[in-house]
Structures are given as C-alpha cells and as structure tokens.
Amino acid sequence: MKLLHVDSSINGANSVSRKLTKDIVTQWLRENPDTQVDYLDLANEAPGHFSSDAMGFRLPPSDALPTEAQQRENALSEALVSQFLASDVIVIGAPLYNFAVPSQLKAWIDRLAQAGRTFKYTEKGPVGLAGGKTIIAALSRGGIYSTSEAGQAMEHQESYLKTVFGFFGITDIRIVRAEGTDLGAENRSKAFEVAEHCIKAVATRSFEAETQAA
C-alpha cells in the first residue's frame, strides 16, 4: 500500500494542518505498518501556477512540445499525476486561506486534472478514472464554518476538495476538521480535541469497514 502525504500550509512548525496530517499518517502507520509513504511539501515544492506552457498534456500524444518551458512543465505534470495515481491513500493538509485552499494546493490539483488520466468525457458526461483511492483531508480553520448555513456558504475548502476529488471518481473522502483555532485558547484546545478523536476514526480499518457496510 502506498500513502502520499501532502502539506500545503506556509506556517511551518506553527501550522495546525501540518500537525493534523502528521498525526493522521502516524495513526495510519500504526494500523497499517507496511504502508510506503511519499511526502510532498507544496509550500516548498509548489508547481507553478497553471499556464499555457503547462497545457502539454491536453495535446495529442503525437504533437511534440516545441519549447523547453513546455517540455519542463509537461514533465512536472506527468510526475505529479503519476505519483498521485500510484498512491492508494492521499493525506492532504489544507488550511483555509481567504475562504479557500492555498494557491499552492490548487496548483497541484490543476496538474492532476488531466483528461484520460484522472477523468474522461463520455456521451453521458464526465467519468472519474481515479476511483478506489482514499482521500483524508485535514482542514484547519481559524473561524467556525461547519455549524451554520452562512458559514458553509463562505468556505470553499472542504466543498472544493470533495467536488474535485469526487470528479476524479474518488468516493472515499474522509474529513478531519480543526476549526475555531483563532477564537481563543479554549476554542483552540477543543478544536484539537475534536480533531484527534476524528483522526482515530478516519485512519483505521474499522472506519473503512463501517463505511462499506453503511
């Protein structure tokens, strides 16, 4: 089994989402010790924003890429999507920045969204090609968004990740939230307590068994 551990927070050792992903991976390895782990730090190794040079994977295979920039960008996209497709479990740290995911994380996902690799178009509409994987998203939020319709309408973090990975055909998407972390020490402590309880559930085989039985 292969697990891809992805962080995207720019806050280093002070990052809430980095702590959560570390705890998730630790718990997963406790339950599945034979898992091979790859690590991707998008704050330090972020692909460039999607550009015309990065459109090579949308061209027919027979079309040669004329410039070095296009060849370099295409090679990067190929490496990232191949790494993703080779992984059985993907643990993603996603802090909420200005109501959405970090641009570094969005740039990575833009490289994964390749017709013929993670999805395809058919006469009946798009079909995901990356099914059978597990996504565990560790979400950190300074405020509280999940408990009200207004808050849910403002966040484009959890909703975006569920939508895009669902578009890739992934149905096993597990969420760990730590929210309200900037609302005082008591709220921060409670957020970590709730998140740690959730981690013990989502990073175990029992969770998988329960979801399949549901």
Residue frames as qw, qx, qy, qz and C-alpha x, y, z in Angstrom:
[[0.000, 0.888, 0.461, 0.000, 0.00, 0.00, 0.00],
 [0.430, 0.192, 0.006, 0.882, 1.24, 3.50, -0.86],
 [0.160, -0.856, -0.428, 0.244, 0.33, 6.67, 1.02],
 [0.380, 0.464, 0.087, 0.795, 1.02, 10.16, -0.32],
 [0.350, -0.690, -0.405, 0.488, 1.35, 12.77, 2.45],
 [0.302, 0.559, 0.253, 0.730, 0.75, 16.30, 1.12],
 [0.271, -0.655, -0.372, 0.600, 1.18, 19.52, 3.11],
 [0.329, 0.639, 0.344, 0.604, 0.38, 23.00, 1.81],
 [0.328, -0.913, -0.215, 0.112, 0.49, 25.35, 4.81],
 [0.446, 0.688, -0.207, 0.534, 3.01, 28.19, 4.73],
 [0.436, -0.800, 0.162, -0.379, 3.20, 28.34, 8.55],
 [0.390, 0.462, -0.742, 0.289, 5.86, 25.69, 9.13],
 [0.303, -0.047, -0.858, 0.413, 6.08, 24.40, 12.70],
 [0.232, 0.148, 0.429, -0.860, 3.17, 26.65, 13.73],
 [0.459, 0.020, -0.536, -0.708, 0.80, 25.07, 11.21],
 [0.661, -0.052, 0.516, -0.543, -2.33, 23.37, 12.51],
 [0.875, 0.351, -0.092, -0.320, -2.92, 21.39, 9.31],
 [0.469, 0.532, -0.693, 0.132, 0.66, 20.08, 9.34],
 [0.280, -0.286, 0.778, -0.485, 0.16, 18.78, 12.87],
 [0.789, 0.152, 0.310, -0.508, -3.05, 17.08, 11.79],
 [0.795, 0.461, -0.352, -0.176, -1.54, 15.38, 8.74],
 [0.200, 0.494, -0.797, 0.283, 1.42, 14.18, 10.80],
 [0.474, -0.135, 0.689, -0.532, -0.95, 12.69, 13.38],
 [0.844, 0.304, 0.052, -0.439, -3.07, 11.09, 10.65],
 [0.646, 0.510, -0.568, -0.020, -0.07, 9.45, 9.00],
 [0.047, -0.396, 0.816, -0.417, 1.24, 8.27, 12.36],
 [0.662, 0.025, 0.521, -0.538, -2.13, 6.71, 13.19],
 [0.824, 0.423, -0.183, -0.329, -2.39, 5.15, 9.72],
 [0.455, 0.508, -0.720, 0.126, 1.05, 3.56, 10.04],
 [0.339, -0.268, 0.751, -0.499, 0.12, 2.24, 13.46],
 [0.781, 0.213, 0.383, -0.444, -2.82, 0.45, 11.85],
 [0.861, 0.504, 0.062, 0.029, -1.05, -0.37, 8.55],
 [0.491, -0.716, 0.359, 0.343, 2.69, -0.67, 9.29],
 [0.661, 0.058, 0.570, 0.485, 3.60, -1.97, 5.83],
 [0.352, 0.892, 0.284, -0.025, 2.47, 1.25, 4.15],
 [0.583, 0.070, 0.160, 0.794, 5.04, 3.04, 1.98],
 [0.028, -0.890, -0.309, 0.334, 4.91, 6.82, 2.49],
 [0.465, 0.360, 0.202, 0.783, 5.85, 9.54, -0.01],
 [0.191, -0.722, -0.354, 0.563, 5.92, 13.16, 1.14],
 [0.329, 0.528, 0.347, 0.702, 5.15, 16.30, -0.85],
 [0.227, -0.614, -0.336, 0.677, 5.54, 19.76, 0.71],
 [0.363, 0.704, 0.459, 0.403, 3.74, 22.17, -1.59],
 [0.190, -0.967, -0.043, 0.166, 4.82, 25.21, 0.41],
 [0.381, -0.662, 0.496, 0.413, 8.42, 24.44, -0.55],
 [0.283, -0.100, 0.814, 0.498, 7.95, 22.48, -3.77],
 [0.485, 0.589, 0.439, -0.475, 4.88, 24.05, -5.31],
 [0.493, 0.335, 0.583, 0.553, 4.38, 23.68, -9.07],
 [0.024, -0.096, 0.107, 0.989, 3.98, 26.98, -10.86],
 [0.497, 0.421, 0.381, -0.657, 0.52, 28.34, -11.45],
 [0.628, 0.365, 0.664, 0.177, -1.21, 26.69, -14.38],
 [0.092, 0.682, -0.234, -0.686, -0.19, 28.45, -17.58],
 [0.749, 0.559, -0.147, -0.324, -0.15, 28.00, -21.35],
 [0.250, 0.578, -0.777, 0.019, 3.23, 26.27, -21.04],
 [0.312, -0.161, 0.870, -0.345, 1.62, 23.65, -18.77],
 [0.734, 0.293, 0.144, -0.596, -1.04, 22.69, -21.30],
 [0.207, 0.440, -0.817, -0.310, 1.04, 19.98, -22.94],
 [0.216, 0.054, 0.962, -0.158, -0.95, 17.09, -21.50],
 [0.522, 0.534, 0.413, -0.521, -4.01, 18.40, -23.35],
 [0.384, 0.598, -0.484, -0.510, -2.34, 17.97, -26.74],
 [0.966, 0.176, -0.113, -0.153, -2.49, 14.75, -28.77],
 [0.793, -0.448, 0.324, 0.257, 0.41, 12.40, -27.86],
 [0.754, 0.350, 0.293, 0.473, 1.83, 12.78, -31.37],
 [0.161, 0.935, 0.034, 0.315, 2.26, 16.54, -31.00],
 [0.676, 0.014, -0.312, 0.668, 5.80, 17.46, -29.97],
 [0.282, -0.903, -0.216, 0.240, 6.25, 20.23, -27.39],
 [0.588, 0.696, -0.011, 0.413, 8.31, 22.89, -29.17],
 [0.024, 0.807, -0.327, 0.491, 9.82, 24.82, -26.26],
 [0.405, 0.155, -0.770, 0.469, 11.94, 23.84, -23.28],
 [0.299, -0.139, 0.430, -0.841, 9.45, 25.52, -20.95],
 [0.795, 0.006, -0.151, -0.587, 6.59, 23.40, -22.30],
 [0.740, 0.152, -0.652, 0.064, 8.63, 20.22, -22.04],
 [0.178, 0.198, -0.690, 0.673, 9.67, 21.05, -18.48],
 [0.493, -0.092, 0.286, -0.816, 6.12, 21.87, -17.40],
 [0.833, 0.062, -0.351, -0.422, 4.75, 18.74, -19.06],
 [0.580, 0.177, -0.743, 0.283, 7.36, 16.57, -17.32],
 [0.095, -0.158, 0.596, -0.782, 6.39, 18.10, -13.96],
 [0.692, -0.020, 0.039, -0.720, 2.68, 17.46, -14.56],
 [0.803, 0.138, -0.555, -0.165, 3.44, 13.88, -15.58],
 [0.351, 0.193, -0.765, 0.504, 5.50, 13.27, -12.45],
 [0.301, -0.106, 0.468, -0.824, 2.79, 14.67, -10.18],
 [0.787, 0.038, -0.094, -0.609, -0.15, 12.82, -11.74],
 [0.718, 0.190, -0.670, 0.014, 1.85, 9.58, -11.84],
 [0.134, 0.183, -0.736, 0.638, 2.70, 9.94, -8.15],
 [0.524, -0.037, 0.279, -0.804, -0.96, 10.58, -7.35],
 [0.827, 0.128, -0.313, -0.450, -2.24, 7.66, -9.42],
 [0.586, 0.226, -0.751, 0.205, 0.30, 5.30, -7.84],
 [0.083, -0.201, 0.649, -0.730, -0.97, 6.14, -4.33],
 [0.317, -0.400, -0.853, -0.107, -3.72, 4.21, -2.55],
 [0.332, -0.791, -0.446, 0.256, -4.21, 6.78, 0.23],
 [0.329, 0.486, 0.007, 0.810, -3.66, 10.53, -0.04],
 [0.389, -0.687, -0.443, 0.425, -3.47, 12.60, 3.16],
 [0.293, 0.580, 0.193, 0.736, -3.86, 16.30, 2.37],
 [0.294, -0.517, -0.404, 0.695, -3.26, 19.20, 4.74],
 [0.146, 0.559, 0.447, 0.683, -5.46, 22.09, 3.63],
 [0.138, -0.408, -0.424, 0.797, -5.65, 25.27, 5.71],
 [0.215, 0.816, 0.528, 0.093, -8.39, 27.78, 4.92],
 [0.319, -0.249, 0.098, 0.909, -6.85, 30.88, 3.32],
 [0.241, 0.252, -0.120, -0.929, -9.33, 33.64, 2.48],
 [0.736, 0.197, 0.284, -0.582, -12.23, 31.16, 2.31],
 [0.869, 0.414, -0.219, -0.162, -10.44, 28.69, 0.00],
 [0.923, -0.182, 0.090, 0.327, -7.47, 26.34, -0.23],
 [0.317, -0.684, 0.326, 0.570, -3.91, 27.69, -0.61],
 [0.566, 0.708, -0.228, -0.355, -2.92, 28.55, -4.17],
 [0.010, -0.511, 0.854, 0.094, -0.07, 26.02, -3.88],
 [0.463, 0.103, 0.858, -0.200, -2.58, 23.23, -3.31],
 [0.612, 0.646, 0.238, -0.390, -4.77, 24.46, -6.17],
 [0.305, 0.714, -0.547, -0.312, -1.73, 24.48, -8.49],
 [0.208, -0.249, 0.946, 0.000, -1.04, 20.83, -7.60],
 [0.544, 0.375, 0.690, -0.295, -4.64, 19.82, -8.24],
 [0.494, 0.732, -0.110, -0.457, -4.57, 21.67, -11.58],
 [0.156, 0.534, -0.797, -0.236, -1.74, 19.32, -12.63],
 [0.318, 0.008, 0.934, -0.161, -3.75, 16.26, -11.57],
 [0.565, 0.528, 0.413, -0.481, -6.88, 17.21, -13.51],
 [0.052, 0.412, -0.699, -0.582, -5.93, 15.52, -16.77],
 [0.825, 0.274, 0.036, -0.493, -8.47, 14.10, -19.19],
 [0.813, 0.350, -0.462, -0.046, -7.59, 10.49, -19.86],
 [0.381, 0.292, -0.727, 0.490, -5.67, 10.15, -16.59],
 [0.046, 0.093, 0.718, -0.688, -7.92, 11.17, -13.68],
 [0.498, 0.483, 0.482, -0.535, -11.18, 11.63, -15.62],
 [0.191, 0.065, 0.721, 0.663, -12.63, 11.27, -19.10],
 [0.452, 0.290, 0.079, -0.840, -15.52, 12.76, -21.03],
 [0.216, 0.188, 0.938, 0.198, -18.22, 10.47, -22.43],
 [0.171, -0.387, -0.556, -0.715, -21.52, 10.94, -24.23],
 [0.506, -0.658, -0.549, -0.094, -23.19, 10.73, -20.84],
 [0.273, -0.932, 0.114, -0.208, -20.87, 13.23, -19.20],
 [0.181, 0.670, -0.667, 0.270, -17.56, 13.12, -17.31],
 [0.941, -0.256, -0.215, -0.049, -16.43, 9.91, -15.60],
 [0.312, -0.809, 0.492, -0.084, -13.72, 9.73, -12.94],
 [0.820, 0.349, -0.451, 0.045, -10.78, 7.40, -13.53],
 [0.212, 0.468, -0.673, 0.532, -9.11, 7.52, -10.10],
 [0.766, -0.426, -0.050, -0.479, -11.63, 5.55, -8.09],
 [0.909, -0.110, -0.371, 0.157, -10.62, 3.12, -5.38],
 [0.409, 0.307, -0.416, 0.752, -8.42, 5.59, -3.54],
 [0.424, -0.732, -0.485, 0.222, -8.90, 7.07, -0.08],
 [0.201, 0.597, -0.091, 0.771, -8.55, 10.81, 0.49],
 [0.492, -0.638, -0.470, 0.362, -8.08, 12.04, 4.06],
 [0.209, 0.675, 0.060, 0.705, -8.28, 15.83, 4.15],
 [0.470, -0.461, -0.458, 0.598, -7.02, 17.62, 7.25],
 [0.086, 0.748, 0.292, 0.589, -8.73, 21.01, 7.34],
 [0.379, -0.366, -0.416, 0.742, -7.69, 23.87, 9.62],
 [0.005, -0.729, -0.387, -0.565, -9.81, 26.98, 10.08],
 [0.167, 0.138, -0.422, 0.880, -9.34, 29.99, 12.33],
 [0.485, -0.069, 0.158, -0.858, -13.10, 30.51, 12.50],
 [0.401, 0.148, 0.881, -0.205, -16.07, 28.15, 12.68],
 [0.330, 0.257, -0.443, -0.793, -17.80, 27.40, 9.38],
 [0.225, -0.039, -0.947, -0.228, -19.37, 23.95, 9.62],
 [0.019, -0.354, -0.825, 0.440, -22.20, 24.68, 12.05],
 [0.292, 0.636, 0.312, -0.642, -24.24, 27.22, 10.08],
 [0.645, 0.604, 0.434, 0.175, -25.55, 27.65, 6.54],
 [0.153, 0.980, -0.120, -0.033, -23.84, 31.04, 6.31],
 [0.406, -0.666, 0.598, 0.182, -20.50, 29.55, 7.32],
 [0.707, 0.105, 0.668, 0.206, -20.84, 26.62, 4.93],
 [0.523, 0.805, 0.268, 0.080, -21.62, 29.03, 2.09],
 [0.017, -0.955, 0.285, 0.081, -18.44, 31.02, 2.82],
 [0.494, -0.511, 0.670, 0.214, -15.94, 28.15, 2.84],
 [0.783, 0.548, -0.196, -0.220, -14.59, 26.86, -0.48],
 [0.086, -0.584, 0.801, -0.100, -12.12, 24.48, 1.09],
 [0.458, 0.000, 0.868, -0.192, -13.94, 21.29, 2.06],
 [0.663, 0.563, 0.326, -0.370, -16.58, 21.79, -0.63],
 [0.423, 0.742, -0.440, -0.278, -13.91, 22.25, -3.32],
 [0.091, -0.430, 0.898, 0.005, -11.85, 19.21, -2.28],
 [0.564, 0.193, 0.758, -0.264, -14.93, 16.97, -2.17],
 [0.627, 0.675, 0.106, -0.374, -16.04, 18.23, -5.57],
 [0.355, 0.720, -0.552, -0.226, -12.72, 17.89, -7.42],
 [0.124, -0.320, 0.938, -0.043, -11.73, 14.51, -5.99],
 [0.611, 0.321, 0.630, -0.357, -15.28, 13.28, -6.48],
 [0.575, 0.708, -0.157, -0.379, -14.92, 14.40, -10.12],
 [0.172, 0.560, -0.804, -0.102, -11.84, 12.15, -10.28],
 [0.764, -0.057, -0.577, -0.284, -14.07, 9.24, -9.23],
 [0.294, 0.117, -0.777, 0.544, -12.96, 9.03, -5.60],
 [0.543, -0.559, -0.410, -0.473, -15.84, 8.23, -3.27],
 [0.739, -0.467, -0.372, 0.313, -13.93, 7.51, -0.05],
 [0.220, 0.590, -0.152, 0.762, -13.21, 11.06, 1.12],
 [0.599, -0.556, -0.506, 0.275, -12.65, 11.40, 4.86],
 [0.069, 0.782, -0.028, 0.619, -12.56, 14.77, 6.60],
 [0.577, -0.420, -0.438, 0.547, -10.74, 15.89, 9.75],
 [0.056, 0.819, 0.141, 0.554, -11.53, 19.45, 10.86],
 [0.456, -0.404, -0.398, 0.685, -9.87, 21.70, 13.40],
 [0.087, 0.644, 0.309, 0.695, -11.87, 24.91, 13.33],
 [0.417, -0.874, -0.152, -0.199, -12.12, 27.90, 15.63],
 [0.808, -0.110, -0.206, 0.541, -8.39, 27.76, 16.31],
 [0.286, 0.303, -0.077, 0.906, -8.08, 31.57, 16.32],
 [0.416, -0.645, -0.291, -0.571, -11.02, 32.14, 18.68],
 [0.454, -0.681, 0.380, -0.432, -9.13, 31.87, 21.94],
 [0.009, 0.421, -0.894, 0.151, -7.28, 29.20, 23.89],
 [0.572, 0.065, 0.692, -0.435, -10.40, 27.31, 24.94],
 [0.764, 0.523, 0.059, -0.373, -11.73, 27.02, 21.38],
 [0.397, 0.641, -0.650, -0.096, -8.30, 26.04, 20.09],
 [0.223, -0.287, 0.895, -0.258, -7.97, 23.28, 22.69],
 [0.686, 0.265, 0.526, -0.427, -11.45, 22.00, 21.87],
 [0.647, 0.631, -0.257, -0.343, -10.67, 22.06, 18.13],
 [0.228, 0.514, -0.827, 0.017, -7.63, 19.83, 18.64],
 [0.423, -0.078, 0.817, -0.384, -9.56, 17.51, 20.91],
 [0.746, 0.433, 0.267, -0.429, -12.31, 17.03, 18.32],
 [0.545, 0.660, -0.468, -0.220, -9.77, 16.59, 15.52],
 [0.018, -0.434, 0.891, -0.130, -7.73, 13.99, 17.41],
 [0.601, 0.119, 0.687, -0.391, -10.87, 11.97, 18.13],
 [0.725, 0.585, 0.018, -0.363, -11.76, 12.12, 14.42],
 [0.284, 0.652, -0.692, -0.123, -8.24, 11.07, 13.38],
 [0.327, -0.223, 0.896, -0.200, -8.52, 7.87, 15.39],
 [0.687, 0.378, 0.516, -0.346, -11.67, 7.06, 13.43],
 [0.632, 0.719, -0.090, -0.277, -10.71, 8.00, 9.87],
 [0.252, 0.677, -0.690, -0.041, -7.22, 6.48, 9.96],
 [0.438, -0.211, 0.849, -0.207, -8.32, 3.00, 10.98],
 [0.134, -0.028, -0.893, -0.429, -9.60, -0.01, 9.09],
 [0.081, 0.451, 0.815, -0.355, -12.74, -0.02, 11.24],
 [0.250, 0.563, 0.071, -0.784, -13.82, 3.24, 9.60],
 [0.250, 0.283, -0.701, -0.605, -13.47, 1.65, 6.16],
 [0.082, -0.192, -0.978, -0.013, -15.49, -1.36, 7.24],
 [0.146, 0.534, 0.587, -0.590, -18.24, 0.83, 8.67],
 [0.284, 0.512, -0.179, -0.790, -18.49, 2.94, 5.50],
 [0.230, 0.142, -0.848, -0.456, -18.70, -0.12, 3.29],
 [0.056, -0.314, -0.932, 0.174, -21.42, -1.61, 5.47],
 [0.182, 0.438, 0.330, -0.816, -23.44, 1.59, 5.52]]
